[in-house]
Structure formats: C-alpha cells, structure tokens
Amino acid sequence: MESISEKLRSARDARGLSLEQAERDTHISKRYIQALEDEAFDQLPGEAYLLGFLRSYGAYLGLDPDEVVGLYRNMQIQEQPLPIEELLDRKPLRVPLKAMAVVFLVALLGGGVYLALRMDVRVPSFSRERPQGEDVAPPVLLSNQFIERSFAQGDRVAVPVGETRALLQFISIGERVALGSEAGIVEIARGSSRSLDITGEGTPDVRVAIRQVYLDQDPPLVVARIDRVVGQDLQDLPGESSLSEEDRLEIEIGRTREASRERAPQIVASLGEEREFPLSLEVQGDTLVRYQVDQEPRREAVFTRGDTISLSASGLVRLWVSNAGNVGLTVAGSSLDLGRQGEVVALVLRRTAGDGEFLVEQLPLY
C-alpha cells in the first residue's frame, strides 16, 4: 500500500511545486508540510490540525482528502501497541541484594521526611515545568452563544459540538485570515464573514466574522466574532414563495420526486429598494468559474488567487464553481458560504419582491 509520504511527494513533484510555493498557496507552514511528507506527525500542533492539514494539502495537490486521511488512520491502527500481557516477562522475580539495600535506604529517607514535617521543618519541593511550545496555550472555550475578541496567530478556540469539542485555530493573519480545523483550512477577508464546517460532517458549526486586522502589531492581531448560532432558518424569512411551473421551466432548476427533499427558495439578502443586486466572488486559489447574468452570454474562465469577480444583476444569476472552498461569495453585502474544499457547487440567485420588500433569494437545484 502506498504510504502517505510517497503519495504527497509524488503528487507535489508531478505538479512541479516547491515546498515554498505550497506554503504560499496553502498557508500551511513549510515545516508542517515537510513533516506531513516525512510522516513526522509528532511535529504538528495536534491531531485536529494534523487532519485539517492533511485534508487541505491533499486537496491542494489534487488528491482525495478523505483517502489521504484514511491512509493516516490506517497507519495509526497498524501502529497500535501489542497487549501488555504479551510484553510481560512471566519468569519468577528475583530481587538482588543491592535492590533490597536501596529499598531500605528509601524507607529511612521517608521516615526522615515524616519527622521533618512533624517538626515544621520545610523540605524543598520540586516540580516539572510545563514544556514550552506552540501547543502550550489552552484553547479559548466558546461557552456562550458567541465570542468577540482579539486573537493572535496560533490561538485556538474550542467549540462544543454535541458531546465533543471541535477546535478552530488562527493559522495566519494578514489581509485575509486563514483558519484551520479538522475539516481543513479556509480564508476569510477582513470585513467579511463565513459559515464554517469545523467537524468535517458537512454542516456549518459556527459563523466567523473578521472585524479588523492589526498588521502593525507584533504579533499581528485580528478582532473576530465567532458565533455558534449560524443563523435563523432562512425558509421562515419573509418573501418565501413556492416556485411555479413557469419558473421551473424558465430557470431549469429541476424537480425532485422525493417530497422530503423539496425545498423552498431561501432569502440571502435584502436590497431595501428596487435596484440591481451586486454579487462579488473573491478567489483564493485556482478555480474554474462559470456564470451567467440575466440574459447575457455565459462566461467561463479559470481564476487564480487574488482575482475578484464583480457582477450586477436585475433578475437572475446562474453560478457554477469547481472548488467551493476556494471562493468567497458576497451577495448585496451578505456573505454566502459556498461549501468546502474540493466541492463542486452550482446555484441560482434571483431578485424578488414581497410585502413591499425587494430581496435576493437562492433557488433550490435538483
């Protein structure tokens, strides 16, 4: 079976990427990438981040993230120690004379300490100092519904999820802030927010808003709000309406035969007045994007890190993204989570009116 080391190195070599280039593109420290490729997993900050780094680095190299993580888990199972009974020496124990003398001296010393304590004589105490390192500082517990404070690079937040706690770490801080979890690494621009799946189970667990970034501080700081309440059920917002057959035929969104999968449009933004709605995409890595605005011709191109796509529609926008985790989407000032790394996403956004309000809704696709 191919090892993790062989799989990662061969994939990087096949793409002609250096460790330095991979570090710039993924925001994973070069020494951590080197540790992944050397299978020196004890050099990483913890297993939650190890799994996140494996997923993100694997997806970056064009590998299946789940397969890479599966290789790691299989390796861990194979390296489990033998049962202790198989390691015990069953020969009769013979205590040497010197050992008996040592036991006798220890007993005398213990008696001396006891007497010293009875006489109120202070005996020096010795304690082992906690090892210093990147993973020493305990994580901040998200005990309330939200937390808003400043964070430095490397700071962690423990988020209660069911019976366990998921960890979120600030990997790097710049104009864009990279956050890592077991599900991988994502970036959020200053002034933006995004819903994040930090457990890898496919549903958002928190919403993170980047309020401000202070690059002139040493170390750089970010003020962020982390909210356990992702948001209210959008289907309960005003403006909900069922799609007519004419809508379905015109927009080509399809139909499901399973009633349990039927979904109503979801309101994603409020315009406040009758006007075109703006839409922008911030690309964080090489991604193929197709889009069509109203009745204009469909456009398609591969966008690279740092590219921005700004659109404006009076009626309808169709959008297709080859890697949802590489794109941040903002619709009329509201951030919309497209999905995770490696996920292909298609969506349709439409301007609508209801009860005197002008809204932007996302239509379900089947």
BAMAR-67509 format. One line per 10 residues: number of its first residue (from 1); their letters; for each residue x, y, z of C-alpha. Coordinates in nm, 3 decimals, always signed. Example, Ala and Ser with C-alpha at 12.3 -4.5 7.8 and 13.67 -1.06 7.14 Angstrom:
2
1) AS) +1.230/-0.450/+0.780; +1.367/-0.106/+0.714
//
This chain:
366
1) MESISEKLRS) +0.000/+0.000/+0.000; +0.133/+0.346/-0.093; +0.243/+0.548/+0.209; +0.126/+0.900/+0.289; +0.480/+1.025/+0.231; +0.501/+0.870/-0.117; +0.153/+0.989/-0.211; +0.209/+1.352/-0.109; +0.561/+1.381/-0.250; +0.478/+1.220/-0.585
11) ARDARGLSLE) +0.170/+1.445/-0.624; +0.375/+1.759/-0.550; +0.659/+1.651/-0.779; +0.412/+1.573/-1.060; +0.291/+1.936/-1.041; +0.640/+2.080/-1.022; +0.570/+2.256/-0.692; +0.833/+2.355/-0.438; +0.772/+2.348/-0.064; +0.791/+2.728/-0.065
21) QAERDTHISK) +0.520/+2.754/-0.332; +0.298/+2.509/-0.143; +0.345/+2.715/+0.174; +0.238/+3.035/-0.005; -0.066/+2.875/-0.165; -0.197/+2.675/+0.131; -0.094/+2.895/+0.427; +0.047/+2.581/+0.589; +0.394/+2.638/+0.733; +0.673/+2.483/+0.527
31) RYIQALEDEA) +0.795/+2.281/+0.824; +0.448/+2.136/+0.874; +0.430/+2.042/+0.505; +0.772/+1.882/+0.539; +0.650/+1.695/+0.849; +0.348/+1.564/+0.655; +0.569/+1.442/+0.371; +0.813/+1.283/+0.619; +0.527/+1.132/+0.824; +0.676/+1.310/+1.127
41) FDQLPGEAYL) +0.330/+1.368/+1.268; +0.454/+1.435/+1.621; +0.590/+1.770/+1.496; +0.239/+1.905/+1.426; +0.040/+2.101/+1.689; -0.222/+1.831/+1.747; -0.429/+1.566/+1.572; -0.718/+1.801/+1.489; -0.481/+2.026/+1.295; -0.294/+1.730/+1.152
51) LGFLRSYGAY) -0.618/+1.604/+0.998; -0.705/+1.953/+0.875; -0.360/+1.998/+0.720; -0.383/+1.656/+0.553; -0.722/+1.743/+0.403; -0.618/+2.088/+0.280; -0.278/+1.980/+0.147; -0.426/+1.673/-0.018; -0.697/+1.879/-0.190; -0.433/+2.135/-0.296
61) LGLDPDEVVG) -0.234/+1.855/-0.466; -0.545/+1.724/-0.642; -0.580/+1.419/-0.417; -0.895/+1.290/-0.250; -0.878/+1.440/+0.106; -1.080/+1.153/+0.254; -0.841/+0.899/+0.102; -0.538/+1.078/+0.245; -0.695/+1.093/+0.593; -0.792/+0.726/+0.557
71) LYRNMQIQEQ) -0.428/+0.635/+0.494; -0.330/+0.815/+0.813; -0.599/+0.642/+1.021; -0.499/+0.300/+0.883; -0.138/+0.372/+0.971; -0.239/+0.465/+1.327; -0.431/+0.138/+1.367; -0.134/-0.065/+1.243; +0.097/+0.109/+1.490; -0.115/+0.029/+1.796
81) PLPIEELLDR) +0.099/-0.142/+2.065; +0.065/-0.511/+2.147; -0.141/-0.607/+2.454; +0.059/-0.556/+2.769; +0.021/-0.926/+2.865; +0.227/-1.023/+2.563; +0.508/-0.795/+2.672; +0.530/-0.909/+3.034; +0.812/-1.138/+3.141; +0.650/-1.429/+3.325
91) KPLRVPLKAM) +0.979/-1.553/+3.484; +0.992/-1.559/+3.867; +1.112/-1.229/+4.008; +1.444/-1.248/+4.194; +1.531/-0.941/+4.400; +1.908/-0.874/+4.409; +2.075/-0.789/+4.741; +2.163/-0.438/+4.617; +1.799/-0.367/+4.536; +1.698/-0.467/+4.889
101) AVVFLVALLG) +1.956/-0.222/+5.025; +1.812/+0.058/+4.810; +1.461/-0.016/+4.940; +1.591/+0.003/+5.297; +1.755/+0.344/+5.235; +1.438/+0.481/+5.074; +1.238/+0.375/+5.377; +1.481/+0.557/+5.606; +1.458/+0.870/+5.390; +1.079/+0.857/+5.400
111) GGVYLALRMD) +1.087/+0.838/+5.776; +1.319/+1.139/+5.789; +1.083/+1.347/+5.574; +0.793/+1.248/+5.800; +0.982/+1.363/+6.109; +1.083/+1.687/+5.942; +0.720/+1.763/+5.862; +0.618/+1.687/+6.220; +0.885/+1.933/+6.342; +0.762/+2.202/+6.096
121) VRVPSFSRER) +1.089/+2.187/+5.900; +1.034/+2.295/+5.538; +1.152/+2.040/+5.284; +1.227/+2.182/+4.936; +0.971/+2.079/+4.674; +1.047/+2.007/+4.310; +0.805/+2.036/+4.019; +0.844/+1.964/+3.650; +0.791/+2.275/+3.441; +0.534/+2.259/+3.166
131) PQGEDVAPPV) +0.712/+2.219/+2.830; +0.713/+2.529/+2.618; +0.588/+2.506/+2.260; +0.326/+2.609/+2.009; +0.054/+2.396/+2.164; +0.100/+2.506/+2.526; -0.162/+2.782/+2.549; -0.503/+2.627/+2.626; -0.783/+2.700/+2.377; -1.046/+2.964/+2.447
141) LLSNQFIERS) -1.376/+2.790/+2.523; -1.678/+2.917/+2.333; -1.905/+2.871/+2.635; -2.170/+3.128/+2.531; -2.356/+3.173/+2.205; -2.078/+3.389/+2.067; -1.740/+3.537/+2.148; -1.582/+3.856/+2.011; -1.222/+3.942/+2.100; -0.871/+3.976/+1.958
151) FAQGDRVAVP) -0.672/+3.669/+1.855; -0.307/+3.617/+1.760; -0.164/+3.368/+1.517; -0.178/+3.019/+1.666; -0.464/+3.097/+1.907; -0.729/+2.826/+1.929; -1.100/+2.817/+2.011; -1.277/+2.509/+2.146; -1.635/+2.488/+2.018; -1.879/+2.248/+2.191
161) VGETRALLQF) -2.038/+2.031/+1.923; -2.270/+1.765/+2.061; -2.081/+1.559/+2.318; -1.737/+1.670/+2.198; -1.540/+1.988/+2.135; -1.412/+2.087/+1.792; -1.103/+2.306/+1.764; -1.061/+2.612/+1.542; -0.716/+2.770/+1.505; -0.597/+3.101/+1.362
171) ISIGERVALG) -0.329/+2.975/+1.120; -0.216/+3.305/+0.969; -0.321/+3.669/+0.994; -0.300/+3.916/+0.705; -0.544/+4.098/+0.480; -0.704/+3.755/+0.471; -0.720/+3.539/+0.783; -0.661/+3.164/+0.749; -0.841/+2.937/+0.996; -0.775/+2.567/+1.037
181) SEAGIVEIAR) -0.984/+2.283/+1.175; -1.028/+1.912/+1.129; -1.222/+1.988/+0.811; -0.935/+2.185/+0.652; -0.817/+2.543/+0.609; -1.032/+2.833/+0.489; -0.965/+3.205/+0.443; -1.186/+3.500/+0.532; -1.118/+3.854/+0.413; -1.121/+4.148/+0.650
191) GSSRSLDITG) -1.475/+4.282/+0.687; -1.629/+3.953/+0.571; -1.795/+3.662/+0.745; -1.839/+3.298/+0.660; -2.014/+2.988/+0.792; -1.767/+2.708/+0.866; -1.792/+2.333/+0.900; -1.517/+2.261/+1.155; -1.601/+1.895/+1.219; -1.597/+1.773/+0.859
201) EGTPDVRVAI) -1.953/+1.641/+0.888; -2.089/+1.855/+0.605; -2.295/+2.110/+0.800; -2.191/+2.454/+0.935; -2.097/+2.461/+1.303; -2.003/+2.829/+1.351; -2.005/+3.160/+1.172; -1.684/+3.367/+1.185; -1.677/+3.741/+1.114; -1.342/+3.921/+1.073
211) RQVYLDQDPP) -1.399/+4.267/+1.220; -1.049/+4.419/+1.198; -0.687/+4.319/+1.136; -0.393/+4.496/+1.302; -0.083/+4.413/+1.098; +0.122/+4.685/+1.272; +0.109/+4.491/+1.599; +0.379/+4.242/+1.697; +0.249/+3.980/+1.660; -0.036/+4.077/+1.421
221) LVVARIDRVV) -0.381/+4.061/+1.577; -0.729/+4.002/+1.440; -1.057/+4.101/+1.602; -1.307/+3.828/+1.521; -1.656/+3.727/+1.625; -1.730/+3.355/+1.641; -2.098/+3.271/+1.664; -2.239/+2.929/+1.747; -2.576/+3.032/+1.604; -2.518/+3.017/+1.228
231) GQDLQDLPGE) -2.845/+3.198/+1.161; -3.218/+3.157/+1.169; -3.392/+2.921/+0.933; -3.398/+3.116/+0.608; -3.712/+2.938/+0.496; -3.902/+3.120/+0.770; -3.799/+3.466/+0.650; -4.046/+3.694/+0.469; -4.060/+3.665/+0.094; -4.073/+3.284/+0.081
241) SSLSEEDRLE) -4.273/+3.163/-0.214; -4.316/+2.836/-0.396; -4.184/+2.815/-0.748; -4.438/+2.798/-1.026; -4.409/+2.556/-1.315; -4.324/+2.854/-1.538; -4.034/+2.940/-1.308; -3.905/+2.584/-1.315; -3.918/+2.566/-1.693; -3.757/+2.907/-1.740
251) IEIGRTREAS) -3.481/+2.864/-1.483; -3.425/+2.489/-1.537; -3.373/+2.411/-1.170; -3.527/+2.064/-1.194; -3.763/+1.882/-0.960; -3.731/+1.605/-0.706; -3.964/+1.306/-0.680; -3.900/+1.277/-0.307; -4.122/+1.509/-0.104; -3.869/+1.515/+0.182
261) RERAPQIVAS) -3.611/+1.679/-0.046; -3.842/+1.953/-0.172; -3.706/+2.295/-0.072; -3.844/+2.646/-0.090; -3.629/+2.941/-0.205; -3.412/+3.088/+0.070; -3.370/+3.459/+0.130; -2.999/+3.551/+0.134; -3.010/+3.934/+0.126; -3.239/+4.234/+0.149
271) LGEEREFPLS) -3.200/+4.518/-0.103; -3.417/+4.775/+0.072; -3.530/+4.920/-0.261; -3.590/+4.819/-0.620; -3.244/+4.802/-0.773; -2.993/+4.563/-0.923; -2.823/+4.336/-0.673; -2.442/+4.323/-0.662; -2.251/+3.998/-0.635; -1.877/+3.950/-0.587
281) LEVQGDTLVR) -1.652/+3.646/-0.572; -1.307/+3.655/-0.413; -1.092/+3.372/-0.548; -0.838/+3.217/-0.311; -0.688/+2.953/-0.541; -0.704/+2.823/-0.898; -1.076/+2.768/-0.967; -1.292/+2.727/-1.276; -1.595/+2.957/-1.257; -1.892/+2.973/-1.494
291) YQVDQEPRRE) -2.159/+3.241/-1.459; -2.448/+3.395/-1.647; -2.610/+3.727/-1.558; -2.971/+3.778/-1.669; -2.982/+3.706/-2.044; -2.618/+3.781/-2.114; -2.397/+3.511/-2.268; -2.249/+3.260/-2.028; -1.886/+3.327/-1.933; -1.626/+3.078/-1.817
301) AVFTRGDTIS) -1.263/+3.114/-1.708; -1.002/+2.980/-1.466; -0.937/+3.239/-1.195; -0.631/+3.245/-0.972; -0.562/+3.355/-0.616; -0.637/+3.725/-0.563; -0.881/+3.757/-0.856; -1.217/+3.923/-0.789; -1.532/+3.883/-0.998; -1.783/+4.168/-0.959
311) LSASGLVRLW) -2.130/+4.126/-1.111; -2.462/+4.309/-1.102; -2.798/+4.159/-1.197; -3.151/+4.290/-1.232; -3.312/+3.949/-1.232; -3.113/+3.625/-1.226; -2.758/+3.494/-1.181; -2.652/+3.135/-1.253; -2.321/+3.034/-1.094; -2.101/+2.722/-1.110
321) VSNAGNVGLT) -1.776/+2.683/-0.912; -1.531/+2.391/-0.943; -1.391/+2.429/-0.588; -1.625/+2.593/-0.338; -1.359/+2.620/-0.069; -1.152/+2.849/-0.291; -1.421/+3.114/-0.339; -1.576/+3.367/-0.102; -1.917/+3.489/-0.220; -2.087/+3.814/-0.116
331) VAGSSLDLGR) -2.440/+3.897/-0.233; -2.571/+4.251/-0.169; -2.340/+4.282/+0.132; -2.425/+3.940/+0.278; -2.166/+3.662/+0.283; -2.285/+3.327/+0.149; -2.099/+3.005/+0.230; -2.048/+2.811/-0.092; -1.906/+2.492/+0.055; -1.587/+2.311/+0.144
341) QGEVVALVLR) -1.256/+2.242/-0.030; -1.291/+2.025/-0.340; -1.672/+2.058/-0.352; -1.836/+2.146/-0.685; -2.124/+2.390/-0.636; -2.398/+2.528/-0.861; -2.656/+2.785/-0.752; -2.912/+3.027/-0.888; -2.983/+3.368/-0.731; -3.289/+3.575/-0.818
351) RTAGDGEFLV) -3.426/+3.915/-0.723; -3.781/+3.901/-0.594; -4.036/+4.124/-0.424; -4.276/+4.054/-0.141; -4.470/+4.264/+0.109; -4.308/+4.580/-0.025; -3.956/+4.441/+0.018; -3.701/+4.369/-0.252; -3.500/+4.059/-0.170; -3.243/+3.822/-0.319
361) EQLPLY) -3.328/+3.454/-0.290; -3.135/+3.139/-0.363; -3.330/+2.883/-0.561; -3.301/+2.510/-0.485; -3.141/+2.292/-0.753; -3.235/+1.926/-0.801
//
